[in-house]
């Protein structure tokens, strides 16, 4: 059976390669800082289970210290020149989208088909992690397809990946860190506290009110946390489970999926989601640092309203 541990191994090896390439890049004056940062991040994937809670905590603190003492630095990965990239784009045209489209196609195929495949009586993929494993598989297949299509050396994906990581910097870790923070909040009972506050101040006696509170709460908490993955365990434990699912009999799959999408409406509207909203402004050299957020807010509001309608209509059909 293929488990999520194989995905962690793959991710760890990729970031270990980034660390090694960074250290060997003499054009980066901060190469050792880069190498230490991505090397520690790789270690969390490769040996996190063996480090224990204390070891992983020290590792996270070390990452925070390295990121806090200054920028990681910008390397100069080997690769094609801008003129060569432009020529390749003109030659290939719409074929450039093939590797990008492979990823969602493999995820759908894995989730809908491979999930039910068994070998010697054992499922091929861990049934609880089929989607994530399929995502990793899709990424690997897409890289292979890109190498064949673009006729680049085997080192090209790692060099370009390192270029992206150097540009984004420590902000690339925010989704994982904030998701972990959400899990800590859930274990600390923050969800129950929020549920108690909600029942004290808002009469949760109708499905419409419960739906509005959950969707608005997911968006609002995400605005404060910067990540819907951090808001999800808190709001789901405090509002969705006790009210929408247990009291009103809502479908857990519908409630949770639309609730997460409501959280993403908050992600579109907050500068705390730096890797989504501030990094693109920096990469595109926009004059308005918050220009991406300003452009996304109308869409976020419309999506949030539509999510509330969809949850109310779809979650309680039974």
Legacy VTK file of the C-alpha trace (Angstrom):
# vtk DataFile Version 3.0
C-alpha trace
ASCII
DATASET POLYDATA
POINTS 318 float
0.000 0.000 0.000
1.276 3.453 -0.944
0.956 5.753 2.058
1.436 9.434 2.730
4.913 8.722 4.093
6.092 8.268 0.493
4.850 11.784 -0.324
6.749 13.149 2.678
9.866 11.364 1.451
9.478 12.879 -2.015
8.962 16.391 -0.616
11.922 15.997 1.726
14.221 14.956 -1.090
13.126 17.919 -3.216
13.821 20.447 -0.463
17.096 18.707 0.374
18.081 19.227 -3.272
17.167 22.918 -2.962
19.407 23.160 0.107
22.333 21.475 -1.647
21.984 23.600 -4.788
21.778 26.744 -2.655
24.994 25.932 -0.807
26.785 25.290 -4.104
25.585 28.596 -5.623
28.566 30.946 -5.245
26.494 33.817 -6.704
24.295 33.903 -3.584
26.065 35.777 -0.751
23.677 34.192 1.727
23.951 30.670 0.360
24.700 29.078 3.730
21.625 30.677 5.276
19.541 29.432 2.356
21.033 25.962 2.634
20.422 25.787 6.391
16.804 26.934 6.055
15.764 24.542 3.291
17.889 21.764 4.797
16.017 22.004 8.113
12.714 22.107 6.255
13.732 18.975 4.353
14.647 17.331 7.650
11.120 17.909 8.961
9.749 15.820 6.074
12.429 13.155 6.090
12.783 12.568 9.831
9.910 14.373 11.511
8.444 11.140 12.909
11.768 10.269 14.531
12.511 13.712 16.001
9.517 13.692 18.321
7.557 16.699 19.547
10.535 18.367 21.233
12.836 17.851 18.261
10.284 19.214 15.803
9.632 22.175 18.084
13.337 23.016 18.187
13.491 22.634 14.400
10.618 25.121 13.941
12.307 27.587 16.290
15.534 27.257 14.310
13.629 27.997 11.081
12.071 31.065 12.717
15.480 32.315 13.879
17.043 31.887 10.422
14.117 33.662 8.747
14.083 36.376 11.405
17.706 37.463 11.085
17.255 38.615 7.495
16.308 37.671 3.958
17.368 34.249 2.755
19.021 35.657 -0.324
18.493 35.307 -4.044
20.520 32.750 -5.942
21.287 32.538 -9.642
20.167 29.066 -10.739
21.443 27.802 -14.057
18.800 27.729 -16.747
17.648 29.022 -20.117
17.904 32.743 -20.864
14.749 34.886 -21.203
15.225 34.897 -24.963
15.380 31.083 -25.029
12.228 30.873 -22.901
10.403 33.257 -25.227
11.455 31.259 -28.267
10.349 28.018 -26.648
6.976 29.542 -25.759
6.419 30.679 -29.330
7.374 27.250 -30.676
5.124 25.260 -28.332
2.138 27.587 -28.039
-0.793 26.065 -26.145
1.161 22.854 -25.554
2.796 24.649 -22.630
-0.424 24.067 -20.666
-0.194 20.276 -20.961
1.969 19.700 -17.831
-0.274 22.005 -15.772
-3.411 20.155 -16.911
-1.883 16.775 -16.132
-1.918 17.486 -12.381
-5.712 17.914 -11.906
-6.384 15.100 -14.387
-4.256 12.643 -12.390
-5.811 13.815 -9.113
-9.314 13.167 -10.455
-8.304 9.799 -11.891
-6.621 8.760 -8.673
-9.481 9.901 -6.458
-12.244 8.359 -8.572
-10.540 5.262 -10.011
-7.280 4.313 -8.285
-8.941 4.653 -4.893
-10.782 1.403 -5.626
-7.809 -0.517 -7.059
-6.426 -3.341 -4.905
-3.277 -5.442 -5.189
-3.223 -8.837 -3.434
-6.264 -7.843 -1.415
-4.713 -4.553 -0.251
-5.723 -1.125 -1.621
-3.105 0.423 -3.898
-3.377 3.802 -2.128
-4.173 4.544 1.494
-7.956 5.184 1.228
-7.744 8.123 3.655
-4.981 9.873 1.708
-5.805 9.006 -1.896
-6.224 12.608 -3.037
-2.906 13.812 -1.594
-1.032 10.810 -2.955
-2.643 11.379 -6.354
-1.572 15.031 -6.208
2.051 14.020 -5.645
1.813 11.445 -8.433
0.329 14.067 -10.751
3.176 16.463 -9.973
5.778 13.796 -10.792
4.080 12.894 -14.077
3.732 16.587 -14.972
7.459 17.158 -14.384
8.332 14.206 -16.613
5.991 15.502 -19.312
7.524 18.993 -19.051
11.046 17.586 -19.399
10.062 15.692 -22.551
8.103 18.593 -23.984
10.644 21.327 -23.292
13.734 19.140 -23.814
15.411 20.395 -20.667
18.083 18.644 -18.540
17.031 16.603 -15.518
18.283 19.315 -13.187
15.960 21.961 -14.685
12.928 21.277 -12.420
15.080 21.525 -9.300
16.826 24.683 -10.501
13.546 26.381 -11.390
11.975 25.192 -8.151
14.876 26.681 -6.227
14.473 29.930 -8.145
10.830 30.080 -7.039
11.673 29.259 -3.421
14.373 31.932 -3.375
11.843 34.464 -4.668
9.070 33.541 -2.228
11.417 32.921 0.714
10.165 31.894 4.139
6.575 32.806 3.185
6.397 29.472 1.336
6.094 27.778 4.747
3.079 29.800 5.894
0.359 27.346 4.774
1.953 24.436 6.636
2.693 26.512 9.742
-0.792 28.027 9.917
-2.443 24.648 9.378
-0.415 23.324 12.305
-1.486 26.337 14.362
-5.112 25.528 13.611
-4.594 21.981 14.871
-3.022 23.353 18.073
-5.997 25.668 18.572
-8.397 22.766 18.101
-6.546 20.612 20.657
-6.517 23.550 23.082
-10.326 23.720 22.960
-10.632 27.042 21.150
-13.462 25.585 19.048
-15.525 24.816 22.145
-14.927 28.336 23.459
-16.122 29.838 20.179
-19.133 27.528 20.196
-20.008 28.699 23.700
-19.704 32.351 22.695
-21.866 31.785 19.635
-24.670 30.136 21.588
-24.518 32.897 24.195
-24.916 35.799 21.773
-26.624 34.283 18.712
-29.814 32.161 18.780
-28.765 29.077 16.787
-32.309 27.776 16.428
-32.585 27.759 12.620
-30.509 26.218 9.856
-30.190 29.567 8.074
-28.608 31.247 11.083
-26.263 28.305 11.679
-25.158 28.290 8.034
-24.525 32.047 8.075
-22.565 31.871 11.333
-20.373 29.018 10.098
-19.613 30.518 6.671
-19.056 34.039 7.982
-17.043 32.645 10.885
-14.798 30.652 8.533
-14.159 33.749 6.416
-13.655 36.025 9.434
-11.367 33.661 11.321
-9.343 33.153 8.151
-8.968 36.928 7.845
-7.367 36.916 11.297
-5.289 33.756 10.865
-4.310 34.205 7.234
-5.148 30.616 6.309
-8.389 28.654 6.016
-6.643 25.491 7.199
-6.041 27.181 10.540
-9.651 28.349 10.813
-11.237 25.058 9.735
-10.647 22.853 12.817
-11.664 25.683 15.158
-14.909 26.703 13.422
-15.862 23.150 12.509
-15.474 21.935 16.091
-17.262 24.983 17.506
-20.129 25.471 15.041
-20.382 22.928 12.220
-20.285 19.696 14.237
-22.593 20.601 17.139
-25.143 22.597 15.146
-25.121 22.012 11.390
-24.307 18.295 11.520
-25.591 16.979 14.882
-28.583 19.254 15.529
-29.827 19.868 11.991
-28.540 16.667 10.320
-26.394 18.293 7.652
-24.263 16.200 5.313
-20.710 16.379 6.763
-19.061 16.255 3.321
-21.125 19.151 1.982
-20.881 21.231 5.144
-17.115 20.848 5.485
-16.232 21.306 1.817
-18.336 24.456 1.395
-17.146 25.672 4.789
-13.535 25.389 3.661
-14.373 27.270 0.467
-15.938 29.999 2.624
-12.660 30.218 4.489
-10.840 30.749 1.210
-13.008 33.844 0.706
-11.222 35.225 3.743
-7.883 34.172 2.300
-8.552 36.335 -0.755
-9.077 39.375 1.464
-6.257 39.395 4.004
-2.628 40.529 3.862
-1.850 37.811 6.422
-2.068 35.352 3.525
1.221 36.817 2.382
2.208 33.964 0.078
-1.035 34.431 -1.888
-1.637 38.168 -1.720
1.626 40.014 -1.073
4.206 37.843 -2.822
2.472 38.169 -6.242
2.498 41.962 -5.834
6.208 41.834 -5.169
6.907 39.464 -8.075
4.897 41.613 -10.480
6.416 44.807 -9.020
2.987 46.404 -8.560
2.925 49.960 -7.255
0.018 49.121 -4.933
1.249 46.510 -2.467
-2.352 45.541 -1.682
-3.531 45.699 -5.282
-4.121 41.938 -5.464
-6.345 42.045 -2.374
-8.342 45.024 -3.649
-8.998 43.181 -6.908
-10.067 39.999 -5.114
-12.449 41.402 -2.473
-15.540 41.704 -4.761
-15.078 38.102 -5.874
-14.601 36.977 -2.267
-17.849 38.650 -1.130
-19.831 37.185 -4.029
-18.390 33.697 -3.423
-19.194 33.888 0.285
-22.841 34.724 -0.376
-23.106 31.939 -2.960
-21.493 29.475 -0.534
-24.120 30.216 2.101
-26.900 29.599 -0.415
-25.293 26.366 -1.642
-24.787 25.021 1.875
-28.364 25.801 2.874
-29.732 24.111 -0.262
-27.392 21.120 -0.588
-26.407 20.121 2.949
-29.890 19.272 4.230
-31.534 17.556 1.253
-31.862 14.207 3.086
LINES 1 319
318 0 1 2 3 4 5 6 7 8 9 10 11 12 13 14 15 16 17 18 19 20 21 22 23 24 25 26 27 28 29 30 31 32 33 34 35 36 37 38 39 40 41 42 43 44 45 46 47 48 49 50 51 52 53 54 55 56 57 58 59 60 61 62 63 64 65 66 67 68 69 70 71 72 73 74 75 76 77 78 79 80 81 82 83 84 85 86 87 88 89 90 91 92 93 94 95 96 97 98 99 100 101 102 103 104 105 106 107 108 109 110 111 112 113 114 115 116 117 118 119 120 121 122 123 124 125 126 127 128 129 130 131 132 133 134 135 136 137 138 139 140 141 142 143 144 145 146 147 148 149 150 151 152 153 154 155 156 157 158 159 160 161 162 163 164 165 166 167 168 169 170 171 172 173 174 175 176 177 178 179 180 181 182 183 184 185 186 187 188 189 190 191 192 193 194 195 196 197 198 199 200 201 202 203 204 205 206 207 208 209 210 211 212 213 214 215 216 217 218 219 220 221 222 223 224 225 226 227 228 229 230 231 232 233 234 235 236 237 238 239 240 241 242 243 244 245 246 247 248 249 250 251 252 253 254 255 256 257 258 259 260 261 262 263 264 265 266 267 268 269 270 271 272 273 274 275 276 277 278 279 280 281 282 283 284 285 286 287 288 289 290 291 292 293 294 295 296 297 298 299 300 301 302 303 304 305 306 307 308 309 310 311 312 313 314 315 316 317
